[in-house]
Amino acid sequence: MPSGPRPPWRWRCGWRCGKAGGAKADQAERDAERADRDAAQARLVTVEPTYPETGYCQEIFIVVKVLNGSTLPILDVKLVDLCSDGAPDHTWRFDDSGPMGDVFKIEARVLAAGESFHLPVAYVNRSGRSAVLTSEDHVTIEFTDAVGLRWRRRDNEAPERVIVTPTP
C-alpha cells in the first residue's frame, strides 16, 4: 500500500461518510428536541385523586382532579383508568349521586388554561357494589393538546403520545 498522501477520492469519500454520520446524529437531536417541544403542554396537565374529608360516602368517594396548568386549552379530557395497588380486580364507575353530584362534570370537551376538571369516581367490587379501598390510587387520563396531539398521562409521570388512527 503506498505511503504517500491520500488520494483526493479517498479523502472526499471519508469526508462525505463522516458528514452523513454527523447528519444522522443531528437529525436524532432535532427529533428529540421536537418531541420535547411537543410534550411541553402535556407536562403541564396534572392529575391527582383527592378524597373528601367529610360528607357523602367519604370512604368510598374519590374525586379525580385534572388541572390544566398550561397557558393554552386542552380538549376531550377523559378518565381512562383508575386502579388501586391493593385491589387490581376492582373496577370503577362515575359517581355523581349524592349532594355533591351537581358540582362535578362528567366530561370536559374544552378545559381552558388554569382550569380544573373534577370527576367523582367510586370503586366497584365484583358484585357491583361500591368498595372501600385504602391503598394508593393511580389515575390515567387522555386529552388532546392545543396543537391537536393526543396524550395519555398516568398519575404525573411523563406524558405519552397516543397515535389516533382515523376511522374509515
Phi and psi in degrees as a GROMACS rama.xvg file:
@    title "Ramachandran Plot"
@    xaxis  label "Phi"
@    yaxis  label "Psi"
@TYPE xy
-67.4887  146.274  PRO-2
-103.833  9.79173  SER-3
-78.4099  -166.722  GLY-4
-62.8001  151.68  PRO-5
-67.3165  137.917  ARG-6
-64.7789  148.455  PRO-7
-56.5497  -36.1452  PRO-8
-65.7401  -34.6656  TRP-9
-68.9322  -39.5413  ARG-10
-65.0325  -44.8003  TRP-11
-63.526  -41.2003  ARG-12
-63.1413  -44.0915  CYS-13
-63.3422  -40.5212  GLY-14
-65.6695  -44.4673  TRP-15
-66.0562  -43.0873  ARG-16
-64.151  -41.3256  CYS-17
-64.4437  -38.8245  GLY-18
-67.0021  -38.209  LYS-19
-64.4121  -41.6498  ALA-20
-62.7956  -40.0923  GLY-21
-66.9986  -35.0542  GLY-22
-65.7328  -38.3818  ALA-23
-64.5453  -40.8536  LYS-24
-65.9512  -40.7858  ALA-25
-62.7862  -41.4354  ASP-26
-63.8915  -42.2028  GLN-27
-62.7097  -39.1235  ALA-28
-66.4912  -42.4039  GLU-29
-63.5953  -39.7299  ARG-30
-63.01  -41.9254  ASP-31
-65.1066  -40.9527  ALA-32
-64.8398  -39.7137  GLU-33
-65.961  -43.1732  ARG-34
-61.2821  -38.2608  ALA-35
-65.6128  -42.7864  ASP-36
-64.2208  -41.718  ARG-37
-60.0653  -38.0527  ASP-38
-86.4684  -2.17099  ALA-39
-57.545  -47.8928  ALA-40
-69.9371  -40.3302  GLN-41
-61.5551  -33.374  ALA-42
-66.704  -22.7461  ARG-43
-88.4297  -1.65195  LEU-44
-94.7505  118.159  VAL-45
-113.591  156.821  THR-46
-138.956  140.812  VAL-47
-155.488  142.985  GLU-48
-82.2631  134.828  PRO-49
-121.777  160.061  THR-50
-129.598  125.662  TYR-51
-61.6198  137.053  PRO-52
-82.194  -31.2355  GLU-53
-141.714  165.86  THR-54
102.939  -155.203  GLY-55
-55.8553  115.268  TYR-56
44.942  51.9559  CYS-57
-60.9112  -25.6669  GLN-58
-75.7541  -25.9213  GLU-59
-100.553  -36.725  ILE-60
-75.0301  128.602  PHE-61
-123.895  136.027  ILE-62
-111.945  115.112  VAL-63
-85.3125  122.156  VAL-64
-107.871  123.562  LYS-65
-111.523  124.363  VAL-66
-116.878  125.842  LEU-67
-90.7287  96.3093  ASN-68
-86.3691  5.73144  GLY-69
-88.6995  176.105  SER-70
-95.2223  4.53343  THR-71
-124.936  157.132  LEU-72
-73.6643  158.526  PRO-73
-119.956  157.996  ILE-74
-124.227  156.534  LEU-75
48.4676  55.9475  ASP-76
-73.6766  129.422  VAL-77
-137.095  138.436  LYS-78
-80.7626  118.084  LEU-79
-94.0892  -40.0594  VAL-80
-155.95  147.683  ASP-81
-135.787  123.403  LEU-82
-139.709  158.523  CYS-83
-120.939  139.803  SER-84
-59.4065  -34.5985  ASP-85
-83.0215  -14.6295  GLY-86
-148.207  75.4328  ALA-87
-66.6377  -16.6844  PRO-88
-87.9062  -4.60571  ASP-89
-81.7338  147.694  HIS-90
-107.049  -174.461  THR-91
-138.585  162.698  TRP-92
-147.837  156.653  ARG-93
-69.2417  141.616  PHE-94
-132.476  88.9919  ASP-95
-104.506  19.7346  ASP-96
-83.0282  171.617  SER-97
87.4256  177.462  GLY-98
-66.7899  -17.562  PRO-99
-98.0561  1.23666  MET-100
-59.888  -34.844  GLY-101
-77.6531  -6.72929  ASP-102
-81.3972  -21.1033  VAL-103
-105.843  153.587  PHE-104
-106.583  144.381  LYS-105
-85.9037  -28.7768  ILE-106
-143.032  156.155  GLU-107
-125.715  113.558  ALA-108
-75.416  -43.7329  ARG-109
-133.587  129.505  VAL-110
-117.997  106.911  LEU-111
-67.2267  166.139  ALA-112
-56.8877  131.404  ALA-113
80.3648  -5.06527  GLY-114
-86.9732  157.342  GLU-115
-119.019  160.464  SER-116
-130.359  125.957  PHE-117
-114.744  130.013  HIS-118
-120.184  116.999  LEU-119
-79.5897  127.549  PRO-120
-136.113  149.015  VAL-121
-135.354  143.652  ALA-122
-75.7619  149.213  TYR-123
-129.159  131.915  VAL-124
-83.6997  -175.11  ASN-125
-63.1643  -27.3204  ARG-126
-85.5856  1.87361  SER-127
86.4769  9.85313  GLY-128
-97.9162  148.567  ARG-129
-59.9697  141.524  SER-130
-125.502  148.001  ALA-131
-96.4667  121.827  VAL-132
-122.223  135.596  LEU-133
-110.211  3.79309  THR-134
-90.9892  179.055  SER-135
-70.5507  136.642  GLU-136
-97.6663  145.074  ASP-137
-124.842  131.452  HIS-138
-116.87  135.004  VAL-139
-122.662  128.82  THR-140
-124.034  161.657  ILE-141
-129.129  148.833  GLU-142
-159.455  165.74  PHE-143
-112.473  131.552  THR-144
-81.439  179.716  ASP-145
-65.9176  -22.2155  ALA-146
-85.7436  -16.0966  VAL-147
105.731  8.033  GLY-148
-86.8389  138.704  LEU-149
-93.2885  136.882  ARG-150
-130.555  150.085  TRP-151
-122.963  136.331  ARG-152
-136.881  124.271  ARG-153
-101.373  123.698  ARG-154
50.7816  -129.324  ASP-155
-118.603  34.4888  ASN-156
-72.8751  174.181  GLU-157
-59.9725  135.947  ALA-158
-68.1677  148.309  PRO-159
-115.445  138.812  GLU-160
-69.7057  137.887  ARG-161
-110.648  118.492  VAL-162
-87.7486  115.366  ILE-163
-94.8862  121.677  VAL-164
-90.8977  131.129  THR-165
-65.1768  141.927  PRO-166
-91.97  137.793  THR-167
